[in-house]
């Protein structure tokens, strides 16, 4: 089975998946190394996902669901290329692996087009809390007392930005919405975190009990917006619950914590 280079239609679909993300301005951060040294905290399960181009053997997401026996039909993503509209479906890593195996067994010479999408990991249940050691019983996410409203209504939620996301022009590109119509960035102080340097130049948030970080709070209102942020940050980061001070009031929100190795950081 051969893998083709990603063409323009795949790039377009990738942009639409990210809610208008501009790939020319997306973060191009160094890949995580995997030495045997200890990590800052246990590495999160990477949530790899893929865009698979629908053509030839599979013309619709339902065709893939039927071939693999999936209970849910994968998400359809469309894009425009020089040869017209192209369609893709979004697959989890396990589904993509199963599809690779299916094609290898039944059509070993068939060529496919796919792209891996690195998303910052987000636990499906309670999120880990910045600055708290989850290995301690009292700090395990499911035991932390959280406001009832957070369980009932996930959005809007304030995200703390401490780097390149604190830029209205970049958010405009990510969300595909004019900056004039976006919520404003609010000056904020993040508690129990600190900034270190990754790859010689990238700002990386890590646990820092008792420390504070100056930055901005921004209200995320939809899952699509959050996914665009996760796509931008990539799978070297994870979503965590965080406490911040905005307009003199302490609120609970989220941020992106570095999920790599201690020896990758300086500062």
N, C-alpha and C positions, 0 to 999 in steps of 0.2 A: 504494500500500500504506500503510495507516494503522497507527500504533502506539498501543496503548491504555495508559492509566495503569496502573501496577502495582497489582493489587488485593491483598486480604488473603491469598489463597492463595499468591501469589507471595512475599509477605513471609514467610509461614510456611515455604515451601520454602527460601527464602534462609537462614532460621534453621537449618533442618536441615542444609543444606550446610555451614554453619559449625560443625557439631558442637554446636548449642545456643546459638550466639551471640545475645546480646540486642541487637537493633538499636537499642533505646533508649539503649544505653550504648556502641555502637560508635563508633570514633573518627570525628569529622567534621572532617577536616583540609582546609585550603585546597587548591584544585586547583593543580597545577604550571603555572607560566607557561612560555612558550616563547620567550624573547628570544634574540637572536643572540649574547649574551655567552657566554663559555666556561663549561663546567660544571666541577664539582669533579673529576669523572672522566667518561669517556665514558658517555653515557646507556645503560642496559641496555635490551634489547628488552622492551617491555611485554608481559606475558602476559595479555592480556584474555580473559576467558571470559564466557559468557552462560548464563542460565537461560531456556529457551524453553518456553512452556506448550503441552502436548499436548492438542489439541482439533481438531475439524472435520477438516481435511485430514490431520493427523498425530496418530494416536491412541497410537502407541508409538514409542520410540526407533528401533526397527527400520524403521519407515516412513520416518524421516528418512534412515537409513543407506542404504536402498534408493533413495530419490530422488536422493541425492547421490553414490551409489557409494562410500560410506565402507567401509573395510576392517574397522573396528571399530564396534560398536553403541555410541552415546553412553550415558553414565551416566544412570540414571533417578533422579529426586528427587521425593518426594511431599510434599504439604502438605494441611492441613485448612482449609477456608474455610466461610463461612456456607451456601454451597450444596453442601457436602459435600467429599469428597476431590478434590484437583486434582493432576495429574501434570505434571512438567516434565522436560526433559532438559538436561544440561550440555553446552554446545558450545564449541569453541575459536573464536577470532576468525575464522579462515579458514573454518571450517564454517558459522558464522553468516552470514558474507558470502555464501557460496555458496548458503545457504538463502534469504537475502533476494533474491538474483538469480533463483533458481528460482521463488519465489512471484511476483515482479514479472513474469516471463515468462508463467507459466501461470495465475495467479490475481491479477491486478493490483489488484482491489478487496477482496481478503481482508485482514481485520484480524488482527493477531497481538499477543501479549503476550510481551515479553522484558525482561530486566534484565541490565545489564552488571555483572560481578563483577570488581572490581579486586584482583588478587592481587599481593603482593610477588613480584618476579621471583626465580626460582631456576633457575640453569643446570642442564641435565640431566646434564652431566658434572661435571668438577671445578669447585668454587666458587672465586671470587676470594678472596684473602686480605686481611683488614683490615690497613691500614697498609703495604701493599706495592704499588708501582706496577706494574700488570700490563703496561704498555707496555715495561718492561725485560725482556729475554729471561730472566734468572734468576728473575723473579717471575711468569712466566706459569703459570697454574694447573696445566697438564698436566706441568710440569717440577718442581713442588714435591713434595718427599718427604713423603708422608703415611703414617700407620700403615696396615699392610695390613688390619687389622680394619675400618677405615672403608670400604674398598671392598667387603668381604664382607658386613658387617652395618651398615646405616645407623643403626639405632636400638637402644638408646636413645642420644640425643645431647643434650649440655647446651647450652641456649640462654642467652645473657647478656641479661638484662633491665635496662634503665637508665631506664625511664619508667613509664608507666601499667600495663604488664604485670606489674610487680612488686607485684601485689596479689592475694592468694588469692581474694577475692570476685570479682574480674574473671575470673580463670582458671576459677573455678567456673562462671560464666555461659558462658564461651567453650567449655568442654569438656562442659558438662552433667553434671558429676560433683561430688558434695559435697566441699567444701574439705577435710574430714577424711580423704578417701580419695586426695587428690592428693599427689604428692611434695612435700617441703618446699622452700621457697626457701632457697638457701644464699648467704651473703655471699660476694662474689667481686670480684676486681679484673681488669678487662679491660686487655690490653696493646695498645699501638700504635693507640689511638683517642682521640678527644676529643669532647666534647659542645658543639654550637652550638645556636642558637635559630632555628627556622623559623616563619614566619608570626607572629612576635611573641610566641609562647608555647609552641610545641611543641619538645620536645627532639629533636635530630637527631644521630645518631652519624656522624662522618666519620673519614677516615684521620688518624692523628696519630702517626707514627713516634716512639717514645720516650715518648709520653704514656700516662697511665693513667686509667681511669674506674672509680669505685666503683659497684657494683650488686649484682645477684643472679644466680646460676646456677640453672637449672631443667631437670630431666631430661624431655625429650620422648620418648615411647615409641612413637608411631604416626604414620603419614602423615596420618591424619585430624586429629590434634592439631596437627601442623605446618601443615597447610592452614588450620586455624582461625586460627592466628597470622598466617599470610600474608594471609588475608582481612581480619583486623583491622587490620593495618598498612597494607594497600593498596598500589597500584602506584607510589607515590612512594618506595618502599623496595625494597631487594634483599637476598637472603640471602647472607651471606658467612661464610667460615670465619674463626674468631677464636681467639686464644690468651688464656686467662684463668687466674687463680690461685684455686684453691678449696681450703680447708683446708691452705694452705701448699704445695700441689702445683700445678704447671703442667699444664694440660690443654688439649686442642684441642676446640673446640665451634663454635657458630654465633651470629650475631647479625644484626640488621637495620641496614644502612647506608643513609643518605639517598642518593637517586639524582637529585637535582635540580640546580639552578643555584647557583653561588657567590653571586650577588647576591641570592638569596632568604634568605641566612643572616646572622645577626648574632652577635656574641660570639666 
